[in-house]
């Protein structure tokens, strides 16, 4: 029985999708629920599974094509797995848009390289780099190819032009939107993480044994940010026209680097979560982002965002708002720095933190005090337990 493989019904917030990767080709046997093709949207990658055992008969929409909900992607023929492998010539495949040919390598056998009319030094460079005389314009006497002529060609950088992914386009547009619609300002502070590091070291093994996850640094920041948002609800707000929307829930997005680009999955109701819940949620999101398994719901509903450039070594930066949110907290790398404590100079694990906020609705006073509240909670974690 012939079956049409269609684009799944897309969420209202997603207008269309792009055919990203066909994992099967016409004539291939596909088991029930096995992924046939990936569709890339502005936010997530959607997998389209086989409805039953059978064969991919014809691909209608090639890679790179833009498709809409319920549009036909391919034709599928129901059938059982073959008892033995079918010879390639027995399968009639429909034409598919071929993948781009790989870029030629810079190295070519010297036996294929013509260096006629070149100086000895130029011939050596041309042979080593697979450069043919026809590729070089000689400027020496009588058009002779000189060493600088050969070097000019050898050192010419090769380039590759690739289209932006849908996710990269979305991120770019959101960044431009944030820059052009919000009055962004960034305030900084620094945090002594000695107490947090001591807790993580002391309870490391016991925490893993009980909860099955590592006691991470991010969970402390999520808890500290959640408590600070309760004290300064304007930081958790958003704008809509000339209105300020105060969010009563605390849904914190965690910026995660994935192979497709930056994604921000959201931890929902962080005011009800313990450290283990937060660490487990972040771990699951990181795995899902790596494997392209994030669902649309995972990326929606955030009221505040935390981004950790420190995981890549960033010492200080000014994060950009994740619209329509009005504030974002930036974490940075931890460095042992000299600080004065009780009149003594000591080395402590210090981190710069940054809050970028929309100055249209958030005053500098609230932004600075919000950072101070996070600093106080992290430098004295007992405040989180005592709700101080």
QUIBEL-V947579 format. One record per pair of residues at least 24 apart in sequence whose C-alpha atoms are under 10 Angstrom apart, sorted by the first residue. I is the first residue (numbers start at 0). GAP is how many residues later the second one is. Records with the same first field share a line. If there is no record, write none. Layout:
I->GAP  GAP
This chain:
0->53  75  76  77  78
1->52  53  54  55  73  74  75  76  77
2->47  48  49  51  53  54  71  72  73  74  75
3->47  53  54  56  67  68  69  70  71  72  73
4->31  32  43  44  45  46  51  53  54  55  65  66  67  68  69  70  71
5->42  61  62  63  64  65  66  67  68  69
6->32  39  40  41  60  61  62  63  64  65  66  67
7->31  38  39  40  60  61  62  63  64
8->59  60  61  62
9->31  36  58  59  60  286
10->58  285  286
12->29  30  283
13->27  28  29  54  55  282
14->26  27  52  53  54
15->24  25  26  50  51  52  53
16->24  25  26  27  28  29  47  48  49  50  51  52  149
17->24  27  28  43  44  45  46  47  48  49  50  147  148
18->26  27  42  43  44  45  46  47  48  54
19->25  26  42  43  44  45  46  145  146
20->26  41  42  43
21->26  37  39  40  41
23->31  32  35
24->30  31  32  33  34  68  69  70  71
25->29  30  31  32  33  48  49  50  65  66  67  68  69  70
26->27  28  29  30  31  49  50  59  61  63  64  65  66  67
27->26  27  28  29  58  63  65
28->24  25  26  27  28  47  48  49  50  51  52  53  56  57
29->24  25  26  46  47  48  49  50  51
30->24  47  48  49  50
31->46
35->38
36->26  36  37
37->25  254
38->24  25  26  27  28
39->24  26  27  125  126  127  220  252
40->25  124  125  126  129  255
41->123  124  125  126  127  128  129  254
42->123  124  125  127  128  219  220  221  251  252  253  255  256  257
43->122  123  216  219  245  248  249  250  251  252  253  254  255
44->121  122  215  244  246  247  248  249  250  251
45->246  247  248  249  250
46->245  246
47->25
49->26  28
50->25  27
51->24  25  26  27  28
52->24  25  26  27  28
53->24  25  26  27  28
54->24  25  26
55->37
56->34  35  36  37
57->34  35  36  37  38
58->34  35  36  37  38
59->34  35  36
60->35  36
61->33  34  35  36  37
62->33  34  35  36
63->33  99  101
102->55  56  57
103->54
104->24  25  53
105->24  25  48  52
106->24
107->24
114->30
115->28  29
116->25  26  27  28  29
117->25  26  27  28  29  31  32
118->25  26  27  28  31
119->25  26  27
120->24  25  26  27  29  30
121->24  25  26  27  28  29
122->24  27
123->26
124->24  25  26  28  29
125->24  25  27  28
127->26
128->24  25  26
129->24
164->95  96
165->94  95
166->93  94  95  96
167->92  93  94  95
170->90  91  92  151
173->146  147  148  149  150
174->145  146  147  148
175->144
176->144  145  146  147
177->142  143  144  145  146  147  148  180
178->141  142  144
180->142  143  177
181->57  139  141  142  144  175  176  177  178  179
182->143  173  174  175  176  177  178  179
183->134  135  136  137  142  143  171  172  173  174  175  176  178
184->133  134  135  136  142  170  171  172  173  174  175  177  178  179  182
185->131  132  133  134  141  142  143  144  168  169  170  171  172  173  178  181  182
186->131  142  166  167  168  169  170  177  180  181  184
187->128  129  130  141  142  164  165  166  167  168  179  180  183  184
188->162  163  164  165  166  179  182  183  185  186
189->141  142  160  161  162  163  164  181  182  184  185
190->143  157  158  159  160  161  162  180  181  183  184  185  186  187  188
191->142  143  144  145  147  156  157  158  159  160  183  184  186  187  188
192->24  141  142  155  156  157  158  182  185  186  187  188
193->142  153  154  155  156  184  185  186
194->153  154  183  184  185  186  187
195->24  153  181  182  183  184  185
196->152  181
198->182
206->68  69
207->68
209->66
210->64  65  66  68  69
211->64  67  68
212->62  63  64  65  66  67  68  70
213->61  62  65  66  69
214->60  61  63  64  65
215->59  60  62  63  64  66  67
216->58  62
217->36  57  60  61  64  88  89  90  113
218->51  54  55  56  57  58  59  60  61  62  63
219->54  55  58  59  154  157  158  161  164
220->54  85  108  110  153  154  156  157
221->30  31  32  45  48  49  51  52  53  56  57  83  84  152
222->29  47  48  49  50  51  52  55  151  154  155  158  161
223->147  149  150  151  152  153  154  157  159  160
224->25  27  45  46  79  80  81  104  145  146  148  149  150  152  153
225->24  25  26  43  44  45  46  78  148  158
226->43  44  143  146  147  150  156  157  160  161
227->141  142  143  144  145  146  147  148  149
228->42  75  141  144  145
229->41  140
230->135  138  139  142
231->130  134  135  137  138  141
232->133  137
233->92  93  127  128  129  132  133
234->68  69  90  91  92  93  120  122  123  126  127  128  131  132  135
235->66  67  68  69  89  90  91  92  126
236->66  67  87  88  89  90  124  125
237->65  66  85  86  87  88  89  120  123
238->84  85  86  87  119  121  122
239->84
242->118
243->117
244->80
245->57
246->55  56  57
247->55
248->52  53  54
249->51  52  53  54
250->49  50  51  52  53  54
251->49  50  51  52  53  54  76
252->29  45  46  47  48  49  50  51  52  53  54  69  75
253->28  31  32  45  48  50  51  52  53  54  75
254->31  50  51  52  53  54  67  75
255->26  29  30  33  34  50  51  52  53
256->29  32  33  50  51
257->28  29  30  31  32  33  34
258->30  31  32  33
259->29  30  31  32
260->28  29
261->27
262->26  31  35  36
263->25  34  35  36  38  41  42  43  58
264->24  29  30  31  32  33  34  35  36  37  40
265->31  32  33  34  35  36  37  38  39
266->31  32  33  34  35  38
267->30  32  33  34  35
268->33
300->24
302->24  25
303->24  25
304->24  25
305->24  25  48  49
306->24  25  47
307->24  25  45
308->24
309->24  41  42  43
313->38
314->36  37  38
315->35  36  37  38
316->35  36  37  38  39
317->35  36  37  38
318->35  36  37  38
319->35  36  37
320->34  35  36  37
324->32  33
325->30  31  32  33  34  35  36
326->28  29  30  31  32  35  40
327->26  27  28  29  30
328->24  25  26  27  28  42
329->24  25  26
330->24
